[in-house]
């Protein structure tokens, strides 16, 4: 609810309260009648229903805004991978999943196919996050083990042999590059993702979120 609407609503409540207060002194008979009680009950019930509906609409609008932001972020990170071929270990594709807990708000606004496409983006993004996290852990462990083995190897080498990067004129130990075994899997998953940020799906969410 906007600040202007809140002010109007508060003023209406105050007018109603003071109206009842004044009616109690000046129209005591009317105040004590069943008709007056029915009117008060109706007004209070109407206010409660309005507040409930308003709260639900505001929650739906806020959820739509957050989901739009999450979709944009996920597709930006996946788009970077399509161009560079690498994911940054420090960036999660799905930092938070607001879709799973708020999907019920949009069942009546989106088709089943549109709901599925958003769900697919989130589930695929979360799987990629798990995969990238595993790769990061394995890579770190492998690099640590490689450094340990390299130090041990250098210590056992003859005097005229040293490790890669040794001064000119000395023999170097070259370790061949091993292609990452996870790259094909990342490619298969990432490249098949269909962007939806500029589709009618997010267009409907923007209308709900009141974003142009």
N, C-alpha and C positions, 0 to 999 in steps of 0.2 A: 504494500500500500504506500502510495506516495505521501510526502509530507503534507501537501495541500489537502488530500483526501482525509488524512488523519485529523487535521485541524477541523475540517467540516464535520467529521464524524463526532469528534469530542464536543463541538458546539451543539450538535443535535442532541447528544446525550444530556448536556447541561440544561438545555431548554426543556427537555422532557422531565428531568428531575425537578427543576424549579416549577414547572407547570403542575406536576403532581403535588408538590409542596404547597403551592398557592391554592390549588383546588381543594386540598384537605381543609383549609381554613375558611374558604369562601363558599365552597360547595360541598359541605360536609355530608349532606344527604346523598348526593351523587357519588361521592367518593366511597361511601359505605354500601353502595348498591352492587349487585352481582354483575350488572352491565359494565361498570367501571373496572371491576376485577377482571372481567373477560378481556376488556380492551388492553389493560396493563399486561396480562398474560400473553396476548397476541403480539404486542409490541416487543416484549422481552424475548419471546420466541423468535420473532422475525429478526431481531438484532443478532441473536445467537446464530441463527442460520446464515445470515449475511456474513458474519465474522468467519464462520467455518468455510463457506464457499470462497471468500476472499483469501483466506489463508491457503487453501488448496491451490487456487490460481497463482498466487505469488510463489508457492513452492514449486509448481510446475514450470513457471517462467524462469525461476532461478536455476532449476535443474537443467532446463534446455540450454541456458547460457553456458553453464559449466561443461555440458556434454559437447557443445559446439567447440569450445576451447580445447577439450581433450582430443577431439577428432582432428582438429587442425594441427595440434602438436604431434600426434601420432603419425599423420601423413607427411608432415615436414621431415621428421626423423627418418621415416622409411624412404622418402624421396631423396634425401641426402645419401642413403645407402645405394640407391639405384644409380646415382651419379658417381659416387666415390668408391663403392664396393666395400665400405667398412662401417661398422657401428662404433660409436663412442661408448666405452664401458661406463662412463659417468652419467649417461643420459638414458633414462627409462622411457620406452615408447608409451607405456600406459602407467604414468606416475600414480594416478588414482583412477578407480573405476566407478564413476558415478552412474554409468548406464545400468549396471546390474540391479542396483537398488532403486532406480527411478523409472525403469522401463514401463511400469504399470501406468504412469502418467500419459504415455503416448500411444497406447494400444488403439485408442479410438481415432487418432490423428494420422497414423502411418499404416500402410498395408503390411501384411505378414512378410512379404518379400523385403520391404524396406527395413522392418524390424530385424530381419535375419541378417541383412547386410551390415547394419551397425553392430550387431552382436558378433558377427564374423570378424569385423575389424578389431574389436576389443579382445576377443579370444585369441586371435592370431598375434596381436601385439603383445599380449601377456606371455604367450608361448615363446615368442622371439626374445622377450626380456629374460625368461628363464634360460633360454639357450645361450644368449650373450653372457649372462652371469656365469654359467658353467664354463664357457670358453675363457672368460676372464680369469676364473680360478685355475683352470687347467694351464693356461698360458703362463700365469705367474709361477705356478709350481714347476712347470717345465723350465722356465728361464732360471729359476733359483737352482734347480738340479743341474742345468747346463753349466752355470757359472761354477758350481762346486766341482763338477767333473773337469772343467777346463783348467781350474787352478791345480787340481791333482795331476792332470796330464802334463801341465807346464813344469811342475815340480819334478816329474820323473823323466823329462826329455833330456837328451844329451846337450852339452854346452853349446853346440852350433845350431840348435833348433829351438824355436820359440813359438809363441802363439800368433794368431792372425793380428796384423797391425804392427809387427815388429819393425825395427829400423831397417833401412835399405841395406841389402847385402847379406842379411841373415835369412835362413830358411823359415817359411811361414807354414803354420798348420791351418788349412782352410777347411771349414765345416760346410758341406753343401746345404743349400736351403731346401727345406722340406715344405712342400705346399700344404697349407692347412686343410685338414680332412673335413672341416665343418663348412668350408666355403660353398660347396655345391648345395648343401642343405639350406643355408641362408639364402642363396640365390633362388632356389625353387620356391621357398615360402614367400620371400619379400617381393619377388618380381610378379607373382600372380595376384597380389593384392590390388583390388580395383578401388581407386580413389573415389570418395563420395562427398568430399567437402564442397565441391562446386556443383553438386547434383541437386535435383529437386528434393532429395531427402533432407539435406541440411537446410535447404530453402524453407521447408515446412517448419523445421525446428526454429529457424530465425524468426518466422512469423509468430510462433508461440513465445519466443524470447523477446519479441518486439525489437529486433535488431534489423537494421536496413542492410 
